[in-house]
Structure formats: C-alpha cells, structure tokens
C-alpha cells in the first residue's frame, strides 16, 4: 500500500546576510531541496559584494515538492539547504556555513522572512530567508508540524527580553533563598542593618551596612579621637605657664629661711 503524498508549490526568497566578519570580497548562496533530482529544485543567487559587513539580494525562486505523512498523519520532514559561500581574489572560495530548514513547517504560511543563524560555521552570520508552501495536489487532512528549529531568530529583541526575564527570575529566586536563609533576625548594633535589610541594600548597589552604620561609625570615630586628645601626655610647650618640673622636689618656704 502506497503512502499518499501531498504536492506543494514552494516559493522562496533570499533577502540578506548580516554580521559578516569580512569587510571585503563577495558572497553568494546556493540552495537545493534534499532528495530531489528535479532541475528546478536547486539554484543560487548572484555574487554580491560585501558592504558594511552585509550583503543584500532580491532573489526569488519557485519549485515543487512532494511530502508524505507519518503514522500520526503529520507531514514528514522535507529539507531545503542554503549553503553560504564567501570568496575574494586572495583566499578563493570558502563555505562559511549553511542553513537547513524543514519545508513542512512552512505549509499554509505566508511568504514572511525569518532570520537564521548559520550552522556548521565558525562565525555568527545571520541569513534572512522567506518561505511559503501552497498545496496543489493530494489529501488535505494532514497535520502541519510546529516550528522546531531553535535557530529561528525572527525577533531578536523578543529573545533578548525573554532571556532578561529568565535572568531576573533567577535573581529573584536567589534573593528569596537569601531571605529564607536569614529569616531569623539577629539583634543588630545601633545603626546596623538586619539580615534582610542587609541583603536588599547589597542588591540595590549598597555595601550592606546602610547609612545608619556609617553615621554611627563617624560618631564613634569622633569620640575616639576626642578621648585620645584628652589622654595624651602633657608637653612643656603646651603647659609653660606655671610649669614646674616633676624631676626636682619642691622646697617648702620655711626651709629657705634656715
């Protein structure tokens, strides 16, 4: 018994390659549908010179693919590959990376661009590609798989915000654990912060002591310096008026008349 296969018309557009580390040379993209020997299932863009570490194309192409279904009636994988090549007069031609995309995930989607980080690459170039599949033949009661490729970067700002939210959640959990650890209050000295106030002060950019501590510290220092001034030994220059040496015994007046 043969497995029914659905036929789709594929539209693709290659927009740009960004974050190129090279400032000179040219870039082009070769693409092909895996496991397809059809002549129109492959192609390539023009060679475009790098400008400001990116290249721009206005490349579009169309082809057809047949995709079968699995036991769960979901469309099977059908991969399209984009090879990115860079070349200049001195280094020749170098394959800098590729992007593999499951066409089944783009069934019934509009031709919207998505950005993909290059795979098998030592550089962080991002390829902007748009894909759309429209069914032209076969059963229609199949299931379309969800996006599974983690390299999709359609909204970099959203991903960054999501990562920041995760970091904030981890920090909040850490602070909560600190609060629980220091849940038993100690009896702080005057001006000192309690344990929870100490933790909160540190996470607000403080030193964990608080302003009250430093006010008390300065008051203690002033008192200590004053006490030192009071207890220092007498000097002749300070006590010259009425000064008598404690090395020579004082002779009473009656003794001088004898």
C-alpha positions as CSV (number, residue, x, y, z in Angstrom):
1,X,0.0,0.0,0.0
2,X,1.5,3.3,-1.1
3,X,1.6,6.2,1.3
4,X,-0.3,9.2,-0.1
5,X,1.9,12.2,-0.8
6,X,0.9,15.8,-1.0
7,X,2.3,18.1,-3.7
8,X,3.2,21.7,-2.8
9,X,4.3,24.7,-4.7
10,X,7.3,26.3,-2.9
11,X,8.1,30.0,-3.0
12,X,11.4,31.2,-1.6
13,X,13.2,34.5,-1.3
14,X,16.7,35.2,-0.1
15,X,17.0,38.7,1.3
16,X,20.3,39.3,3.1
17,X,23.3,38.1,5.0
18,X,24.3,40.2,8.0
19,X,27.0,40.2,10.7
20,X,29.7,39.2,8.2
21,X,33.2,39.5,9.8
22,X,34.9,40.2,6.4
23,X,34.8,43.7,5.1
24,X,35.8,42.8,1.5
25,X,35.0,40.1,-1.0
26,X,31.7,38.8,-2.3
27,X,29.0,36.4,-1.0
28,X,26.5,34.1,-2.8
29,X,24.0,31.5,-1.7
30,X,23.4,28.1,-3.2
31,X,20.2,26.2,-2.3
32,X,18.7,22.8,-3.1
33,X,15.9,20.5,-1.9
34,X,17.4,17.4,-0.4
35,X,16.5,14.1,-2.0
36,X,15.2,15.8,-5.1
37,X,16.7,15.4,-8.6
38,X,14.5,17.9,-10.3
39,X,16.4,20.7,-12.1
40,X,14.2,23.4,-10.6
41,X,14.9,22.1,-7.0
42,X,18.2,24.0,-6.8
43,X,19.6,27.4,-7.6
44,X,21.9,30.2,-6.5
45,X,22.0,33.9,-6.0
46,X,24.2,36.4,-7.7
47,X,27.6,37.2,-6.3
48,X,27.2,40.4,-4.2
49,X,30.0,42.5,-2.8
50,X,30.1,43.0,1.0
51,X,29.2,46.4,2.1
52,X,29.2,47.4,5.8
53,X,29.6,43.7,6.8
54,X,26.4,42.6,5.0
55,X,25.1,41.7,1.6
56,X,21.6,42.2,0.0
57,X,19.8,40.2,-2.6
58,X,16.4,40.4,-4.3
59,X,16.4,36.7,-5.2
60,X,13.2,34.7,-5.6
61,X,12.6,31.2,-7.0
62,X,9.8,28.6,-7.2
63,X,9.8,24.8,-7.2
64,X,7.5,21.9,-6.3
65,X,7.9,19.2,-3.7
66,X,6.0,16.0,-2.7
67,X,5.8,15.3,1.0
68,X,4.4,12.2,2.7
69,X,2.8,11.8,6.1
70,X,3.8,9.6,9.1
71,X,1.7,7.3,11.3
72,X,0.2,10.4,13.1
73,X,-0.8,11.9,9.8
74,X,1.8,14.7,10.3
75,X,3.8,15.8,7.3
76,X,7.3,14.3,7.2
77,X,10.5,16.3,7.1
78,X,11.4,17.7,3.7
79,X,14.7,19.7,4.0
80,X,15.9,22.6,1.9
81,X,19.5,23.6,2.3
82,X,21.1,27.0,1.9
83,X,24.9,27.0,1.5
84,X,26.6,30.4,2.1
85,X,29.9,30.9,0.3
86,X,32.4,33.8,0.5
87,X,35.2,34.5,-1.9
88,X,37.9,37.0,-2.7
89,X,40.9,37.2,-5.0
90,X,43.4,36.0,-2.4
91,X,41.6,33.4,-0.4
92,X,39.5,31.9,-3.1
93,X,36.1,30.4,-2.3
94,X,35.1,29.4,1.2
95,X,31.9,27.8,2.5
96,X,31.2,29.8,5.7
97,X,28.2,27.8,6.8
98,X,24.7,26.6,5.9
99,X,21.1,26.7,7.0
100,X,18.8,23.6,6.8
101,X,15.0,24.3,7.0
102,X,12.1,21.8,7.2
103,X,9.8,22.9,4.5
104,X,6.8,21.1,6.2
105,X,6.8,23.7,8.9
106,X,6.0,26.4,6.3
107,X,2.9,24.8,4.8
108,X,0.0,27.3,4.8
109,X,2.2,30.2,5.8
110,X,2.7,33.5,4.1
111,X,5.9,34.4,2.4
112,X,7.4,36.1,5.6
113,X,11.1,36.5,6.2
114,X,12.8,34.8,9.1
115,X,16.4,35.1,10.2
116,X,18.6,32.0,10.8
117,X,22.0,31.7,12.4
118,X,24.4,29.8,10.2
119,X,25.0,26.2,11.1
120,X,28.4,24.4,10.9
121,X,30.0,27.8,11.0
122,X,32.8,29.5,13.0
123,X,31.2,32.9,12.5
124,X,27.9,34.4,13.7
125,X,26.4,35.4,10.3
126,X,22.6,35.5,10.0
127,X,20.7,34.6,6.8
128,X,17.4,36.2,6.1
129,X,15.1,33.8,4.1
130,X,11.4,33.8,3.3
131,X,9.5,30.6,2.5
132,X,5.9,29.6,1.7
133,X,4.3,26.3,0.6
134,X,0.9,26.1,-1.1
135,X,-0.8,22.8,-1.7
136,X,-1.7,21.9,-5.2
137,X,-2.5,18.2,-5.0
138,X,-3.2,15.4,-2.6
139,X,-5.2,14.9,0.7
140,X,-5.7,17.9,2.9
141,X,-6.4,16.4,6.3
142,X,-2.7,16.2,7.4
143,X,-1.1,17.9,10.4
144,X,1.5,20.6,10.0
145,X,4.4,20.3,12.4
146,X,5.3,23.2,14.6
147,X,8.5,25.2,14.3
148,X,11.2,23.1,15.9
149,X,14.4,24.8,14.7
150,X,15.9,26.7,17.7
151,X,18.0,28.9,15.3
152,X,14.9,30.9,14.3
153,X,15.6,34.5,15.3
154,X,12.6,36.2,13.8
155,X,12.5,38.6,16.8
156,X,15.9,39.2,18.3
157,X,14.7,41.8,20.7
158,X,12.0,39.4,21.9
159,X,14.5,36.7,22.6
160,X,16.8,39.1,24.4
161,X,13.8,40.3,26.5
162,X,12.9,36.7,27.2
163,X,16.5,35.9,28.4
164,X,16.5,39.0,30.6
165,X,13.2,37.9,32.1
166,X,14.7,34.5,32.8
167,X,17.7,36.1,34.4
168,X,15.5,38.3,36.5
169,X,13.5,35.3,37.7
170,X,16.7,33.5,38.7
171,X,17.9,36.6,40.6
172,X,14.5,36.9,42.3
173,X,14.8,33.2,43.3
174,X,18.3,33.8,44.7
175,X,17.1,36.8,46.7
176,X,14.2,34.8,48.0
177,X,16.6,32.0,49.1
178,X,18.7,34.6,50.9
179,X,15.7,35.9,52.6
180,X,14.7,32.4,53.8
181,X,18.3,31.8,54.9
182,X,18.3,34.9,57.0
183,X,14.7,34.6,58.2
184,X,15.8,34.7,61.9
185,X,16.6,38.3,62.8
186,X,19.7,39.0,64.9
187,X,19.9,41.8,67.4
188,X,21.9,44.4,65.4
189,X,24.0,47.1,67.0
190,X,22.8,50.6,66.8
191,X,23.0,51.8,63.2
192,X,23.5,48.3,61.7
193,X,21.1,46.7,59.3
194,X,19.2,43.5,59.9
195,X,19.8,40.4,57.7
196,X,17.0,41.1,55.1
197,X,17.7,44.8,55.0
198,X,21.4,44.0,54.5
199,X,20.6,41.7,51.5
200,X,18.3,44.3,50.0
201,X,20.9,47.0,50.4
202,X,23.5,44.9,48.6
203,X,21.2,44.2,45.6
204,X,20.5,47.9,45.4
205,X,24.2,48.6,45.0
206,X,25.0,49.3,48.6
207,X,27.6,47.8,50.9
208,X,25.2,46.0,53.2
209,X,25.9,48.4,56.1
210,X,23.5,51.2,55.5
211,X,23.8,54.9,56.1
212,X,22.9,54.5,59.8
213,X,26.0,52.3,60.3
214,X,28.3,55.0,58.8
215,X,26.7,57.7,60.8
216,X,27.4,55.7,64.0
217,X,30.9,54.9,62.8
218,X,31.7,58.5,62.3
219,X,30.3,59.4,65.7
220,X,32.4,56.6,67.3
221,X,35.5,57.9,65.5
222,X,35.0,61.4,66.6
223,X,34.5,60.2,70.2
224,X,37.6,58.1,70.0
225,X,39.8,60.9,68.6
226,X,38.5,63.3,71.4
227,X,39.4,60.7,74.0
228,X,42.9,60.4,72.6
229,X,43.3,64.2,72.7
230,X,42.3,64.2,76.4
231,X,44.6,61.4,77.4
232,X,47.8,62.4,75.6
233,X,50.9,63.3,77.9
234,X,51.5,67.0,78.8
235,X,54.1,68.8,76.9
236,X,56.2,71.8,78.1
237,X,55.2,73.9,75.1
238,X,51.5,73.3,76.0
239,X,51.8,73.9,79.7
240,X,54.6,76.6,80.0
241,X,52.6,78.9,82.3
242,X,53.2,77.8,85.9
243,X,55.3,74.9,84.7
244,X,57.3,73.1,87.5
245,X,59.5,70.1,86.7
246,X,58.5,66.9,88.4
247,X,62.1,65.9,88.5
248,X,63.2,68.5,91.1
249,X,61.5,68.3,94.5
250,X,59.7,71.5,95.5
251,X,61.3,73.1,98.7
252,X,58.8,74.4,101.2
253,X,59.1,78.2,102.0
254,X,60.0,77.5,105.7
255,X,63.1,75.5,104.6
256,X,64.5,78.5,102.7
257,X,64.9,80.6,105.9
258,X,67.1,78.1,107.8
